[in-house]
Amino acid sequence: MEDSTTFRDSIATVDKQGKRRWIFAKQPSGRFYRIRTVLSIFYFIAFFSLPFISINGRPLFMLNVLEGKFILFGFIFWPQDFFIFGLAMLAFILFIVLFTMAFGRLFCGWACPQTIFMEMLFRRLEYWIEGSAAQQQQLAKAPWNTGKILRKSAKHLVFYGLSFLIANIFLAYIIGAKALGKIITGPFEAHTGGFIAILVFSGVFYGVYAFLREQVCTIICPYGRLQGVLLDKNSVIVAYDYNRGEPRGKYAKNGNHDKGDCIDCMQCVRVCPTGIDIRNGTQLECVSCTACIDACDFMMEKTGRPRGLIRYASENGIAKKEQLHFTPRMKVYSAILALILGAITFMLASRKPVTGTIIRTAGMLYQERGTDSVSNLYRIKLINKTTAAIPLQLRLENASGQIEMIGKPAITVKAEGQGEGAFFIVLPRTEVHGRKSKIKVGLYQHNQPVATLTTTFSGPVEQ
């Protein structure tokens, strides 16, 4: 491996003058590319279908940040459940840390939406419209004639049309497929905000896949920057076996055995979507897409050499032939992650279908009821997390008084909605102990307990 590290002073997509160097990546072929193709098909099917799948009348996934309503696998979450989301986010961050420590940027190459859409969809359309990488390079240098205008226009029209489709699906994840359908079929003036959102999302996706491309991975995405602090010498990365490959030498049919296996064909560089030379070692631009592995394996087979000159390995695996270690740091992170996941599971299992709050009316003191009773006025707000309307009655749980509803005797909370009401709690003076005491109010549906809420009762100070 080369001793020079000057390649780390700049990124591959910027030239010495600081201008953008466009990457014309050669289309990969090989076993890893075939596997990624199959996985991407399942990925696209899932992405384009999930917003339209419903369970018990609910979408399978919906992340409505505008209304604070989140649905995951058919379960609805409200802002009151954000502590669960907080723990889930912490668990997700720890998972990323642990996963990256063990497997590097494996997620980037195999599961990241940016990589999958760019490499397995948009770039393939680009090959189909503009030709191979060499033909694309020639087209970029060619003058603006009729052929170039037609090809470039066709590509950008297809790119924008596909971005428009993705924007609609993306919006369906946020507001739901039914709301998206209303925007599409309804009059423009009734859904101006929705149309603007679709156009904005379309523009963002079009800009990312038509112009930013690999810059998202190398400059914008913060995950690539985390490699420097998360990776160690036992992390699995796409690595070049310099012990076997060096010194490099051009392939000779007469069998030149005084050189390493690397024939310096540059195929690993030509297929790289971020334009790096993997032989220089681990670099933040590498997204572990395995294109260089397929290219190198092909050349090794053609020249009668064993495959695996570039492969998934760790730095210690290359330098010292060591196996992957489950380090003490990884064990600690795994234990913490298991604890957090256990806490999330417990909270989800104990989650009530109805939650709410009871607040004593502000600015009002207790009211005396004759000579033997005291009352407080309250407001109750309830949230129904189920798909059916629930009529609820209120009962005192830890006192012998009574509840007097204002208006209807029951509060009906609509499906996946909210309900509220007002009521008095009336207690005998013998049940009032001090200025404030805790009162438990039970929520019942058809005499079946649903949940219990706690509030405070204000009474006179005992003389």
C-alpha positions in Angstrom: 0.0 0.0 0.0 1.2 3.5 -0.8 2.8 5.5 2.0 1.6 8.8 0.6 -1.6 10.1 2.3 -2.0 13.2 0.1 -5.3 11.7 -1.2 -6.8 12.5 2.2 -6.2 16.2 1.7 -9.1 16.5 -0.7 -12.1 14.5 -1.8 -12.3 12.7 -5.1 -15.2 14.8 -6.5 -13.3 18.1 -6.3 -10.3 19.0 -8.6 -7.3 21.1 -7.6 -9.1 24.3 -8.6 -11.9 23.5 -6.2 -14.4 22.7 -9.0 -16.8 19.8 -9.0 -15.4 16.7 -10.8 -18.3 14.8 -12.2 -18.1 11.0 -11.6 -18.9 8.8 -14.5 -19.0 5.5 -12.7 -18.8 2.3 -14.8 -21.8 0.0 -14.3 -20.8 -2.8 -12.0 -21.5 -6.5 -12.6 -20.9 -9.5 -10.4 -22.3 -11.5 -7.6 -22.6 -8.6 -5.1 -24.3 -6.4 -7.7 -26.8 -9.2 -8.5 -27.6 -9.6 -4.8 -28.0 -5.8 -4.4 -30.3 -5.8 -7.4 -32.6 -8.4 -5.9 -32.6 -6.6 -2.5 -33.4 -3.3 -4.2 -36.4 -4.8 -5.9 -37.8 -5.8 -2.5 -36.9 -2.4 -1.2 -38.8 -0.6 -3.9 -41.8 -2.8 -3.5 -41.9 -2.1 0.2 -41.3 1.7 -0.3 -44.0 2.2 -2.9 -46.6 -0.1 -1.2 -46.3 0.5 2.6 -48.3 3.8 2.7 -51.2 2.0 1.1 -51.4 -1.0 3.4 -53.9 -0.7 6.3 -54.4 -2.7 9.5 -57.8 -2.3 11.1 -58.5 0.8 9.1 -55.1 2.4 10.0 -52.1 2.8 7.6 -49.2 0.5 8.5 -46.9 3.4 8.6 -47.6 7.1 9.0 -45.4 9.8 10.5 -47.7 12.8 10.7 -45.5 15.4 12.3 -48.0 18.2 11.5 -50.7 16.6 13.8 -48.2 14.8 16.2 -49.7 11.5 15.1 -47.5 8.6 14.4 -48.5 5.1 13.3 -46.0 2.2 13.3 -47.1 -1.3 12.4 -50.7 -0.2 12.9 -50.1 1.1 16.5 -50.9 4.8 17.0 -48.6 7.1 19.0 -49.4 10.7 20.2 -47.2 13.4 21.6 -47.9 12.0 25.1 -46.0 8.9 24.0 -42.9 10.9 23.0 -40.9 9.5 25.9 -41.1 6.2 24.1 -39.9 7.8 20.9 -37.1 9.4 22.9 -35.9 6.0 24.1 -36.4 4.5 20.7 -34.2 7.2 19.2 -31.6 6.6 21.8 -31.7 2.9 21.1 -31.4 3.6 17.3 -28.4 5.8 17.9 -26.7 3.1 20.0 -27.6 0.6 17.3 -25.9 2.7 14.7 -22.8 3.1 16.9 -22.6 -0.6 17.6 -23.4 -1.6 14.0 -20.8 0.8 12.6 -18.2 -0.4 15.0 -18.7 -3.9 13.9 -19.6 -3.6 10.2 -18.5 -0.1 9.1 -20.7 1.5 6.5 -22.5 -1.7 5.5 -25.8 0.1 6.0 -24.8 2.8 3.4 -24.1 0.4 0.7 -27.0 -2.1 1.2 -29.9 -0.3 2.9 -29.5 3.5 2.7 -32.3 5.0 0.6 -29.9 7.5 -1.0 -27.6 4.7 -2.3 -30.4 2.4 -3.3 -32.3 5.0 -5.3 -29.2 6.5 -6.8 -27.3 3.4 -7.8 -30.1 0.9 -8.4 -32.7 3.2 -10.0 -31.6 6.7 -11.2 -28.1 5.6 -12.4 -29.5 2.6 -14.2 -32.0 4.9 -16.0 -29.0 7.1 -16.8 -27.2 4.1 -18.4 -30.3 3.3 -20.4 -30.7 6.9 -21.7 -27.2 8.2 -22.1 -25.2 4.9 -22.5 -22.2 3.5 -20.6 -19.9 5.6 -18.5 -17.6 6.2 -21.4 -20.5 7.3 -23.6 -21.7 9.6 -20.9 -18.3 11.1 -20.6 -18.1 11.7 -24.4 -21.7 13.2 -24.3 -20.7 15.6 -21.6 -17.7 16.8 -23.7 -19.7 17.0 -27.0 -21.2 20.3 -28.2 -24.9 21.0 -27.7 -26.3 19.4 -30.8 -29.7 17.9 -31.4 -28.7 14.4 -30.1 -27.2 15.8 -26.9 -30.2 18.0 -26.2 -32.6 15.1 -26.7 -30.7 12.8 -24.5 -30.2 15.3 -21.7 -33.8 16.5 -21.9 -35.1 12.9 -21.8 -32.9 12.1 -18.8 -33.9 15.1 -16.8 -37.6 14.7 -17.6 -37.5 11.0 -16.5 -35.5 12.1 -13.4 -38.1 14.8 -12.5 -41.0 12.5 -13.2 -39.6 9.8 -10.9 -38.8 12.4 -8.3 -42.4 13.6 -8.5 -43.6 10.0 -7.9 -41.2 9.6 -4.9 -42.4 12.9 -3.5 -46.0 11.7 -3.6 -45.1 8.5 -1.9 -43.0 10.3 0.7 -45.9 12.7 1.4 -48.2 9.6 1.9 -45.9 8.5 4.7 -46.5 11.8 6.4 -50.2 12.6 5.9 -51.5 9.1 4.9 -52.6 7.7 1.5 -56.3 8.9 1.9 -55.2 12.5 2.5 -52.8 12.3 -0.5 -55.7 11.0 -2.6 -57.8 14.0 -1.7 -55.0 16.3 -2.7 -54.6 14.6 -6.0 -58.3 14.4 -6.9 -59.6 17.5 -5.2 -59.6 21.1 -6.6 -56.3 22.9 -6.5 -57.6 25.9 -4.4 -58.7 23.5 -1.7 -55.3 21.8 -1.3 -52.8 24.5 -2.2 -50.5 23.6 0.7 -50.5 20.0 -0.3 -49.6 20.8 -3.9 -46.8 23.1 -2.8 -45.5 20.4 -0.5 -45.4 17.9 -3.4 -43.6 20.4 -5.6 -41.1 21.2 -2.9 -40.4 17.5 -2.2 -40.1 16.8 -5.9 -37.6 19.6 -6.4 -35.5 18.3 -3.5 -35.4 14.7 -4.7 -34.7 15.9 -8.3 -31.8 18.1 -7.1 -30.4 15.2 -5.0 -30.4 12.6 -7.7 -29.8 14.7 -10.8 -27.1 17.0 -9.4 -25.9 16.4 -5.8 -25.7 12.6 -6.2 -22.6 11.2 -4.4 -22.0 14.6 -2.7 -24.8 13.7 -0.3 -22.7 10.7 1.0 -19.3 12.5 1.0 -20.2 16.0 2.1 -23.8 16.3 3.5 -24.5 13.1 5.3 -23.1 13.2 8.9 -22.9 9.4 9.2 -19.8 9.2 7.0 -18.1 11.6 9.4 -18.8 9.3 12.3 -16.5 6.6 10.9 -13.4 8.3 12.2 -14.5 7.9 15.8 -16.6 4.7 15.5 -14.4 2.5 13.3 -11.5 0.6 14.8 -9.1 -2.0 13.4 -11.5 -4.8 14.0 -14.4 -3.2 12.1 -15.4 -4.9 8.9 -14.8 -2.7 5.9 -14.3 -3.0 2.1 -10.5 -3.4 2.2 -7.7 -4.0 -0.3 -5.3 -6.8 0.7 -2.0 -4.9 0.2 0.0 -7.8 1.5 -1.2 -9.8 -1.4 -1.5 -7.0 -4.0 1.7 -5.1 -3.6 3.9 -4.3 -5.3 1.6 -3.6 -8.2 2.5 -4.5 -11.8 0.8 -4.7 -15.1 -0.4 -8.1 -16.2 1.9 -10.1 -18.4 0.9 -13.3 -20.1 4.3 -14.8 -19.6 3.6 -14.9 -15.8 5.5 -12.1 -14.0 5.8 -13.6 -10.5 7.9 -10.9 -8.9 5.0 -8.6 -8.5 1.8 -8.7 -6.3 -1.6 -9.7 -7.5 -2.8 -6.2 -8.2 -2.3 -5.6 -12.0 -3.1 -1.8 -11.6 -6.0 -2.1 -14.1 -7.9 0.7 -12.3 -11.2 -1.1 -12.7 -11.9 -0.7 -8.9 -11.6 3.1 -9.4 -13.7 3.2 -12.6 -16.7 1.5 -11.0 -16.6 3.5 -7.7 -19.7 5.8 -7.4 -17.7 8.2 -5.2 -14.5 8.2 -7.4 -12.0 6.9 -4.8 -9.2 4.4 -5.0 -9.9 1.8 -2.4 -6.3 0.7 -2.5 -5.4 3.8 -0.6 -7.1 2.4 2.5 -10.2 3.4 4.5 -11.8 6.7 3.3 -14.8 8.5 4.4 -16.1 8.6 0.8 -16.4 4.8 0.8 -20.0 3.6 1.2 -19.2 -0.1 1.1 -21.3 -0.6 -2.1 -19.0 -3.6 -3.1 -18.7 -2.4 -6.7 -14.9 -2.5 -6.4 -15.1 -6.1 -5.1 -17.0 -7.3 -8.1 -14.7 -5.4 -10.5 -11.6 -6.8 -8.9 -12.9 -10.4 -8.7 -13.7 -10.3 -12.4 -10.1 -9.2 -13.2 -8.6 -11.8 -10.9 -10.6 -14.5 -12.6 -9.6 -13.3 -16.0 -5.9 -13.3 -15.1 -6.0 -16.7 -13.3 -5.6 -15.3 -9.8 -7.8 -16.1 -6.7 -10.6 -13.7 -5.9 -10.7 -11.6 -2.8 -7.9 -9.1 -3.4 -10.5 -6.5 -2.4 -13.0 -8.0 0.0 -14.9 -7.5 3.2 -12.3 -7.6 6.0 -11.0 -5.7 9.0 -7.6 -3.9 9.1 -6.3 -6.5 11.6 -7.7 -9.2 9.3 -5.6 -7.8 6.5 -2.4 -7.0 8.5 -2.4 -9.8 11.1 -4.9 -12.3 9.7 -7.0 -11.9 12.8 -10.7 -12.8 13.0 -13.4 -10.3 13.9 -13.4 -9.5 17.6 -16.4 -8.7 19.8 -14.5 -6.0 21.7 -15.3 -4.9 25.3 -16.6 -1.6 24.0 -19.0 -3.4 21.8 -20.1 -5.6 24.7 -20.9 -2.5 26.8 -22.9 -0.9 24.0 -24.7 -4.1 23.4 -25.7 -4.4 27.1 -26.9 -0.8 27.2 -28.9 -1.3 24.0 -30.5 -4.4 25.4 -31.6 -2.5 28.5 -33.1 0.3 26.5 -34.9 -2.2 24.2 -36.3 -4.0 27.2 -37.6 -0.7 28.7 -39.2 0.2 25.3 -40.8 -3.3 25.1 -42.2 -2.9 28.7 -43.6 0.5 28.0 -45.3 -0.7 24.8 -46.7 -3.7 26.5 -48.1 -1.7 29.4 -49.4 1.1 27.2 -53.1 2.0 27.8 -55.6 2.4 25.0 -56.9 5.6 26.5 -54.8 8.2 28.3 -55.6 11.7 29.5 -55.2 14.4 32.1 -57.4 15.9 34.8 -56.8 19.5 35.7 -58.5 21.4 38.5 -60.1 24.5 37.1 -57.6 27.4 37.5 -58.5 30.3 39.7 -61.2 28.4 41.6 -61.1 27.4 45.2 -63.1 24.6 46.8 -66.9 25.0 47.1 -68.7 24.1 50.3 -71.8 21.9 49.9 -73.9 22.5 52.9 -72.2 21.7 56.2 -70.8 18.2 55.5 -69.3 18.3 51.9 -66.7 20.0 49.8 -66.5 20.1 45.9 -63.8 20.9 43.3 -64.4 21.6 39.6 -62.3 19.8 37.1 -61.7 19.5 33.3 -60.6 16.2 31.8 -59.0 15.7 28.4 -58.8 12.2 27.0 -57.0 10.6 24.0 -58.3 7.5 22.3 -55.6 5.3 20.7 -58.0 2.8 19.3 -59.9 2.6 16.0 -63.4 2.7 17.7 -65.2 5.4 19.7 -65.2 4.7 23.4 -67.8 5.9 25.9 -66.2 6.4 29.3 -67.7 6.9 32.8 -65.7 8.4 35.7 -65.6 6.8 39.1 -63.7 7.7 42.3 -61.2 5.0 43.2 -59.8 6.0 46.6 -62.5 8.1 48.3 -66.1 7.7 49.3 -67.4 10.8 47.5 -69.1 11.1 44.2 -68.5 12.6 40.7 -71.1 14.9 39.2 -70.7 15.3 35.4 -71.6 18.6 33.8 -73.7 17.7 30.7 -73.8 14.1 29.6 -73.1 11.3 32.1 -70.4 9.8 29.9 -67.6 11.2 27.7 -67.5 9.7 24.3 -64.0 9.8 22.8 -64.0 9.4 19.1 -61.8 6.9 17.3 -58.1 8.0 17.2 -59.3 11.3 18.5 -59.7 13.3 21.7 -62.6 14.1 24.1 -63.0 16.4 27.0 -65.5 17.2 29.7 -66.1 19.0 33.0 -67.2 17.5 36.3 -67.3 18.1 40.1 -65.8 15.8 42.6 -67.8 16.0 45.9 -66.2 14.7 49.1 -67.5 14.5 52.6 -65.5 16.7 55.0 -64.3 13.5 56.7 -62.5 12.5 53.5 -60.7 15.9 53.1 -57.3 15.8 54.8 -55.3 19.1 54.5 -55.2 21.7 51.8 -54.4 19.2 49.0 -54.9 15.5 48.8 -54.5 13.0 45.9 -57.5 11.7 44.2 -57.7 8.7 41.8 -60.3 8.7 39.1 -61.0 5.5 37.2 -62.1 5.4 33.6 -64.6 2.7 32.8 -66.1 1.4 29.6 -69.3 -0.6 30.1 -68.2 -1.2 33.8 -64.8 -2.5 32.6 -61.7 -0.5 33.9 -59.7 1.1 31.2 -57.3 3.4 33.0 -56.7 5.4 36.2 -55.8 9.1 36.4 -54.6 11.0 39.3 -55.4 14.6 40.3 -55.4 16.8 43.5 -58.4 17.8 45.7 -58.3 21.2 47.4 -60.1 21.5 50.7 -60.2 23.8 53.8 -57.4 24.0 56.2 -58.2 22.1 59.4 -58.3 24.4 62.5 
